[in-house]
Amino acid sequence: MPRPSPQKFDREARRKQNGPPHLVIRRSRIDSEGCHTTAPIKKGTFVVEYTGPRITNKQADALYDDHPRTYLFGLTDGKHVIDGEGVAAFINHSCDPNCEADEIKGRVWIVASRDIEAGEELTYDYSLYDGDLDDPSPCSCGAPNCRGSMYSEEELTKRAKALRRREKTRERASRLRKSKAIRKSS
């Protein structure tokens, strides 16, 4: 039976969910709070499952339409997301992550992509792929290879092309309006 989603802005409700005892939520240099480990984690370890109610993209859009901060994890079916709860929902984005997210048999696991030392903040590359064209989703990871956005490289390329197309369309429309105005005044 599906569990009800926590109140959309209630960070405390999301924090109270249990996770492995070595994962804790602390202040983050990346974004307010983050998930840290108190014990070393070996590369390839399944660190934590990303849990929460599964909702449709349409439900997520309605729930979070007016708020930029979400805990949504898009599933590979392209139709559903997980509305994150627990410590995994506090894992921040980084362009130089120490973990990766893998969807295995319908479950999302955060897996260590390298050895992680005790005290480190856990991160993975969000590789965002949707959102409003004007939303830059800025990245604040501070990594030397930071691309400045939480969007994937592929999505950034698509967005740049779409923005150029939109600008050309606007320019054409503007020239057409000016041309019509000139003809009317003649």
N, C-alpha and C positions, 0 to 999 in steps of 0.2 A: 504494500500500500504506500503510495507516495506521501512523503512528509511535507507539511506546509513549509513554505519558504520563510526564513527569518524576515523580520521587517527590513525593507530594503536598505535603510541607512543605519541599522542597529549593529555597529561593529562589536559591541559587547556580546550580543547574542551569538554572533559568529565565532567569537573567541572561546566560548564556553564548551564548544564541542571538543571531545577528546581526540588526542593524537598520540603518537609515540612519546614517551616521557622525555626523551632527549631533544625533542623539538619544542622550542619556546618562542613566544612572540615578544619582541623587544623593539625599542626604537631603532630606526633604520636610517642610514645615511642616504639611501635612495629615495624613500617615500614614507614618511611618518613612522610606520611600523612595518616590521618584516619578521620572517620566520628564521630563527637561528638554531644551530645545533650545539648542544653542550657536550657532544661526544664525536670523535672522528667517524667519518663515513667513507667507506671504500668505494672506488669507482665501480659502477655496475649495480650497486645496491638499490633495491626498490625502497625509497625513502619514506614515502607516504602516498596514500591514495587521495585524489582530489574528489571530495564527496559533496553531496548536497542534492537537493531536489532537481530532477530533470524536467525542464520546461521547454516549450516550443520557442522558436525565435520570435514569433509573434507575441507570445506572452511576455518574453523578456523585453521586447521593444515597448510594450505597454507599461510594464512595471518600472523600467528605467529610462523612459524617454526624456524625462526632465532632469536627469542627474548624470553627471559625467563619470562618477566613481562607481564601478560595478565589480562584482566578483564572478563574472560569467566566464565559463570555459566552453568554447565552441566544439561540438563533437563532429566526427568525420562524416556523419550522415548529412550534414549541412542544414538540418531541420531542427535540431535540439541543442540546448546548452545545459551545463550544470551550473546552478546558482550556488556558488561555493560556500561551504561551511568549514569550520575547523582550521587548524594551522596551515594546511595547504593553501587556503584562500589568501593567506598573508604572504605567500612567496612572491617576491617582487620580480619585475622584468630586469634583465641585464643583456646588453649586447655581447658580453663576455661571461656567459653563465657557467655555473658549476653543476647544473642539473639540466635535464630535458624532460619534457612531458611526452609520455607514450600512451596511446589508447590501445588497450589489449583486451579483446573480447568484451568490448563495451564499457570497460572501466578505465579510468585515467590514472596513471601512475606517474609520480615524479621519481625519476631515476638519476642517481649521481653520474655525471658525465666525466668526472675526474675525482681523485681523492680529495676529501673535504676535511679541513681541520676543525677541531672543537672551537667554538666561538664564531665561526664564519656564518654570514647570512646566506641562506639558500636562495638561489635565483635560477630562472630559466628564461629563454628568449620567447616572449609572447607571440612573436610573428603574427601580429594582427593582420586580418585580411578583409575586414569590412568596417563600415562606419561612414559617416558623412564625408563627402569629398573635401570639405573645408576643415575637417578635424585633423590636425597634425599629430595628435597623440604623442606629445613630446616625451622623449626619454630623458631621465635624469640619473642614469646609472653611473656616469663618470668614467666609464671604461675608455682606455686609449683608442679602441676601435668603435666607439659609440657612433651609431649612424644618425643620432638625433631624433629618432622616432621609434615607437614600439611596433610600427608596421614592418613586415618582412621586406627584404630587398625587392622581391618580385612585386609586392603590392605597391611599394614606393615608385617603382618604374611605371606600373599601370596608372597610378594616381597622377604622376607627372604628365603622362600622355593625355589623360582625361582632362586635366586642367588646361593643357595647351589647346585641346579641341574646344573646350568651353569658351576659352578666351577668343579663339578665332570666330566662333559662332556669334559671340557678343559683338565683335568688331564688324562682322558682316551685317548684323542687324542694325548697328549704329549707322553704318554707311548707307544702308537702305532707307532708314528713317530720314537721314539728311537729304538724300536724293529726292525722296517724296516731298519733303518740305520745300526744297528748291523749286520743284515742278509746280507746286501749289502756288508759290509766291510769284511765279512768272506769268 
